[in-house]
């Protein structure tokens, strides 16, 4: 490691509840970020179950949430250990860990009573790893009347540069867009469900954690009346800044919209695939119709059916959009972008550099994000 660079670790476990992605990043004094090692691990079944059940109110929630936060910290620590081993480094080589935690409540539309909560025990993570931990990134933005999300557009603006109108699409459990104009103006927002409903539906119907390459969705056909009903949800018509999560889009929401219709399960999956693609491109058409290039990342960027559908629908929804690609095209594996973003957010905290974008979150102004838990 040279004096002109610092090493940080970013940890991300997203709304899809599929597991943990960790990235070891080299960050220069200007914030340019490069991945030098990565590690991923699925959630243990009992941890995934505990986190999923915490998405809804239930008995003894406080105890169960604290136990899940401890378990998540221990799982994060294992990923950190894997990264250090791969890179042949020690804890002393790392400046800090940026850890998002697992969102179990996100209520940004309650005015002064707005809140967000990501379960994690950052103190335990610092104790187990011997590395400073930066966590709780959303709360400071919410305190400044923002949504606290999406958090990654500031990193996208730092990392991606094109001499054209550019959009970065992260397709995790929730899909979000970062919009970067030719003049350098940056905006962004959550645009709706990405993988979350598709993952939940295939898990419920055939016990698989996700629909690999969208193969099951391709066996069905779109139920147009259901798609129209889903797209009528008020969230899609909201004007940014806006953010969302499982509080808005969940299995009960889907079942309520299906009602007593007897729709084949694979047709529901096909409809959910189209919901994700259509809501993403409709948001792009509404708020950045001049977009010329779309770079995708996150787990959904590896769903072949979804990527192909985006390209087909873009022809009539976003006629100015000439290129849809993945972050592989700029040298970053799609699964690593969010982990890199949280390493960068930890760097920004240590640098006392504001990392929210008020144009994205609606906050009153720039704020330094996160809380530090020293090793």
C-alpha positions in Angstrom: 0.0 0.0 0.0 1.4 3.4 -0.9 0.8 6.6 1.0 -1.3 8.0 -1.8 -3.9 5.3 -1.4 -5.9 3.9 1.5 -7.7 0.5 1.9 -11.3 0.2 3.0 -13.8 -2.6 3.1 -17.4 -2.3 2.0 -20.1 -4.7 3.1 -23.6 -4.9 1.6 -26.5 -7.2 2.3 -29.5 -6.0 0.2 -33.2 -6.1 0.2 -33.3 -9.4 -1.6 -31.9 -11.1 1.5 -29.7 -13.4 -0.6 -26.5 -12.9 1.3 -23.5 -10.7 1.9 -21.1 -9.1 -0.6 -17.8 -7.7 0.6 -15.3 -5.7 -1.3 -11.7 -4.7 -0.4 -11.1 -1.3 -2.1 -8.2 0.9 -2.8 -9.2 4.6 -2.6 -7.0 7.5 -3.7 -7.1 11.0 -2.1 -9.6 12.1 -4.8 -12.0 9.2 -4.0 -11.2 7.1 -7.1 -12.1 3.6 -6.0 -10.7 0.2 -7.3 -11.7 -3.3 -6.1 -8.8 -5.4 -5.3 -10.6 -8.4 -3.7 -14.1 -9.6 -3.2 -16.0 -12.2 -1.2 -19.6 -13.3 -1.1 -21.5 -15.6 1.1 -25.2 -16.6 1.3 -27.1 -16.0 4.5 -27.4 -19.0 6.8 -31.0 -20.2 6.5 -31.8 -19.3 10.1 -30.4 -15.7 9.7 -32.3 -15.2 6.4 -35.5 -16.4 8.1 -35.0 -14.1 11.1 -34.3 -11.1 8.9 -37.3 -11.8 6.6 -39.6 -12.2 9.6 -38.5 -8.8 10.9 -39.8 -7.2 7.8 -43.3 -7.4 9.4 -44.5 -6.6 12.9 -44.4 -9.6 15.2 -44.0 -10.7 18.9 -40.9 -9.9 20.9 -39.5 -7.8 18.0 -36.9 -6.0 20.0 -35.2 -9.1 21.3 -35.4 -10.8 17.9 -34.0 -7.8 16.1 -31.0 -7.4 18.4 -30.3 -11.1 18.1 -30.4 -10.8 14.3 -28.2 -7.7 14.4 -25.6 -9.7 16.4 -25.8 -12.6 14.0 -25.4 -10.3 11.0 -22.3 -8.7 12.6 -20.7 -12.1 13.1 -21.5 -13.0 9.5 -20.0 -9.7 8.3 -16.9 -10.4 10.3 -16.4 -13.7 8.5 -16.6 -12.0 5.2 -14.0 -9.5 6.4 -11.8 -12.4 7.4 -12.1 -13.9 3.9 -11.1 -10.6 2.3 -8.0 -10.2 4.5 -7.0 -13.7 3.8 -7.4 -13.3 0.1 -5.4 -10.1 0.0 -2.8 -11.3 2.6 -3.4 -8.3 4.8 -4.1 -7.7 8.5 -6.7 -5.6 10.2 -4.0 -2.9 10.7 -3.8 -2.4 6.9 -7.5 -1.3 6.7 -8.6 2.2 7.6 -12.3 1.3 8.1 -15.2 -0.9 7.2 -18.4 0.6 5.6 -21.3 -1.6 6.6 -24.8 -0.9 5.5 -26.7 -3.4 7.7 -30.0 -4.9 6.8 -33.0 -2.6 6.3 -36.0 -3.8 8.2 -38.0 -0.5 8.3 -37.9 2.5 6.1 -40.4 5.2 6.7 -39.2 8.5 5.2 -42.5 10.1 4.6 -43.5 10.9 8.2 -42.1 14.4 8.4 -40.3 15.1 11.6 -41.2 11.6 12.8 -39.6 9.9 9.8 -37.2 7.1 10.5 -35.2 4.3 8.9 -33.6 1.3 10.6 -30.9 -1.0 9.4 -30.2 -3.9 11.9 -26.6 -4.5 12.7 -24.4 -4.5 15.8 -21.5 -2.3 14.5 -19.7 -2.4 17.9 -19.6 -6.2 17.7 -18.3 -6.0 14.2 -15.5 -3.6 15.2 -14.7 -5.9 18.2 -14.5 -9.0 16.1 -12.5 -7.5 13.2 -10.2 -5.0 15.0 -11.2 -2.4 12.4 -13.1 0.8 12.7 -16.7 0.4 11.5 -18.7 3.2 9.9 -22.5 2.3 9.9 -25.9 3.9 10.0 -25.4 5.9 6.9 -29.0 6.9 6.3 -30.0 8.5 9.5 -28.1 11.8 9.1 -29.8 12.5 5.8 -33.2 11.7 7.3 -32.5 14.1 10.1 -32.0 16.8 7.5 -35.4 16.1 6.0 -34.1 13.8 3.3 -35.2 10.2 2.4 -31.8 8.7 3.5 -31.8 6.8 0.2 -30.7 6.0 -2.4 -27.1 6.4 -1.0 -25.1 5.3 -4.0 -25.6 8.2 -6.5 -22.7 10.2 -5.0 -20.4 7.3 -5.5 -21.8 6.7 -9.0 -21.1 10.3 -9.9 -17.5 9.9 -8.5 -16.9 6.6 -10.3 -18.6 6.8 -13.7 -18.0 9.5 -16.3 -19.2 9.8 -19.9 -19.4 12.6 -22.4 -23.1 12.0 -22.8 -26.3 11.8 -20.7 -25.8 8.8 -18.5 -27.9 6.7 -16.2 -26.6 4.2 -13.7 -29.2 1.5 -12.8 -28.7 -0.6 -9.7 -31.1 -3.6 -9.7 -31.0 -5.1 -6.2 -34.1 -6.0 -4.3 -35.2 -2.4 -5.1 -34.1 -0.7 -8.4 -32.7 2.8 -8.2 -31.4 5.2 -10.8 -28.6 7.7 -10.8 -28.9 10.3 -13.6 -25.8 12.2 -14.7 -26.3 14.9 -17.4 -23.7 16.0 -19.9 -23.3 19.2 -17.8 -22.5 17.1 -14.7 -25.8 17.6 -12.9 -26.6 14.5 -10.7 -30.0 13.3 -9.6 -31.4 10.0 -8.6 -34.2 8.0 -6.9 -35.6 4.6 -6.2 -37.9 3.6 -9.1 -39.6 0.5 -7.6 -39.1 -3.3 -7.2 -36.0 -4.8 -8.9 -35.5 -8.5 -7.9 -37.4 -8.5 -4.6 -40.9 -9.6 -5.7 -39.5 -12.0 -8.3 -37.3 -13.6 -5.7 -40.1 -13.8 -3.1 -42.6 -15.3 -5.6 -40.3 -18.1 -6.9 -39.3 -18.9 -3.3 -43.0 -19.2 -2.3 -44.0 -21.2 -5.3 -41.1 -23.6 -6.0 -38.6 -23.0 -3.2 -35.8 -21.4 -5.2 -34.1 -18.3 -3.8 -34.1 -16.5 -7.2 -35.1 -17.1 -10.9 -31.7 -17.8 -12.5 -31.5 -15.8 -15.8 -35.3 -15.3 -15.6 -35.8 -18.8 -17.0 -39.0 -19.5 -15.0 -40.4 -16.1 -16.0 -39.8 -17.0 -19.6 -42.0 -20.1 -19.3 -45.0 -17.9 -18.5 -46.8 -15.1 -20.2 -47.6 -11.6 -19.0 -51.0 -11.1 -17.4 -51.7 -7.6 -18.8 -54.5 -6.8 -16.4 -52.4 -7.7 -13.4 -49.4 -5.7 -14.8 -51.7 -2.7 -15.2 -52.9 -3.0 -11.7 -49.4 -3.3 -10.2 -48.2 -0.3 -12.2 -51.1 1.7 -10.8 -49.5 1.8 -7.4 -49.2 5.4 -6.3 -45.4 5.1 -5.7 -44.7 5.0 -9.4 -46.4 8.4 -10.0 -44.6 10.1 -7.1 -42.2 12.9 -8.1 -38.6 12.4 -6.8 -37.0 12.6 -4.3 -38.5 9.2 -3.4 -37.3 6.0 -1.9 -39.0 2.7 -1.2 -38.5 -0.8 0.2 -40.3 -3.8 1.7 -42.6 -1.4 3.5 -44.3 -0.7 0.1 -43.6 -3.8 -2.0 -44.0 -7.1 -0.3 -45.8 -10.4 -0.7 -49.1 -9.3 0.8 -49.1 -6.3 -1.6 -48.7 -8.7 -4.5 -51.3 -11.2 -3.2 -53.8 -8.4 -2.7 -53.4 -7.3 -6.3 -53.8 -10.8 -7.6 -56.9 -11.1 -5.5 -59.1 -14.1 -6.5 -57.8 -14.4 -10.0 -56.5 -17.8 -10.9 -53.2 -16.9 -12.6 -50.6 -19.7 -13.3 -47.6 -19.1 -11.0 -45.2 -18.8 -14.0 -47.5 -16.1 -15.5 -47.2 -14.1 -12.3 -43.4 -14.4 -12.5 -43.5 -13.2 -16.1 -45.6 -10.3 -15.0 -43.2 -9.4 -12.2 -40.3 -9.5 -14.7 -42.2 -7.0 -16.9 -43.2 -4.9 -13.8 -39.5 -4.4 -13.0 -38.4 -3.6 -16.5 -41.4 -1.3 -17.3 -41.2 0.7 -14.0 -37.5 1.3 -14.5 -37.8 2.5 -18.1 -41.0 4.5 -17.4 -39.1 6.3 -14.6 -36.3 7.0 -17.0 -38.6 8.3 -19.7 -40.4 10.6 -17.2 -37.4 12.1 -15.5 -34.5 11.8 -17.9 -35.8 11.2 -21.5 -32.6 12.5 -22.9 -30.6 9.6 -21.5 -28.2 8.1 -24.1 -26.5 5.3 -22.1 -27.6 3.1 -19.3 -25.1 1.2 -17.2 -26.6 -1.6 -15.0 -25.3 -3.2 -11.9 -26.5 -5.3 -9.0 -27.8 -8.8 -9.1 -30.5 -8.0 -11.7 -27.8 -7.1 -14.2 -27.0 -10.8 -14.3 -30.6 -11.7 -15.1 -30.4 -12.3 -18.9 -34.2 -12.2 -19.4 -34.5 -8.8 -17.5 -31.6 -7.3 -19.5 -33.0 -8.4 -22.8 -36.5 -7.1 -21.8 -35.0 -3.7 -20.9 -33.5 -3.5 -24.4 -36.7 -4.4 -26.1 -38.9 -2.1 -24.0 -36.4 0.8 -24.3 -37.0 1.0 -28.1 -40.5 2.5 -27.5 -40.3 3.8 -23.9 -36.9 5.5 -24.2 -36.1 6.1 -27.9 -33.1 8.3 -27.1 -31.4 5.4 -25.2 -28.8 4.1 -27.6 -26.9 1.7 -25.3 -27.7 -0.5 -22.4 -24.7 -2.3 -20.9 -23.5 -3.6 -17.5 -20.7 -2.1 -15.3 -18.5 -4.9 -16.6 -18.0 -2.6 -19.6 -16.2 -0.1 -17.3 -14.2 -2.8 -15.4 -16.4 -3.3 -12.4 -18.3 -6.6 -11.9 -22.0 -5.7 -11.4 -22.2 -7.5 -8.0 -19.3 -5.4 -6.6 -20.7 -1.9 -7.2 -22.7 -1.5 -4.0 -19.9 -3.0 -1.9 -17.5 -0.5 -3.4 -20.0 2.3 -2.7 -20.0 1.5 1.0 -16.2 1.4 1.1 -16.3 4.8 -0.5 -19.0 6.1 1.9 -16.7 5.0 4.8 -13.8 6.9 3.1 -16.0 10.0 2.8 -16.9 9.8 6.5 -13.3 9.5 7.5 -12.5 12.5 5.2 -15.3 14.5 6.8 -16.7 14.8 3.3 -20.5 15.1 2.8 -21.7 12.1 0.8 -25.4 12.7 0.4 -26.8 14.5 -2.7 -29.7 16.8 -1.7 -31.0 16.7 -5.3 -31.3 12.9 -4.8 -32.6 12.6 -1.2 -34.3 15.9 -0.7 -32.2 16.7 2.3 -31.8 20.4 3.4 -28.1 20.3 2.4 -24.9 18.2 2.2 -24.3 16.1 5.3 -21.5 13.8 6.5 -23.0 10.3 6.7 -22.5 7.5 9.1 -21.5 6.9 12.7 -18.0 5.6 13.6 -17.5 2.6 16.0 -13.8 2.6 16.7 -12.0 -0.8 16.9 
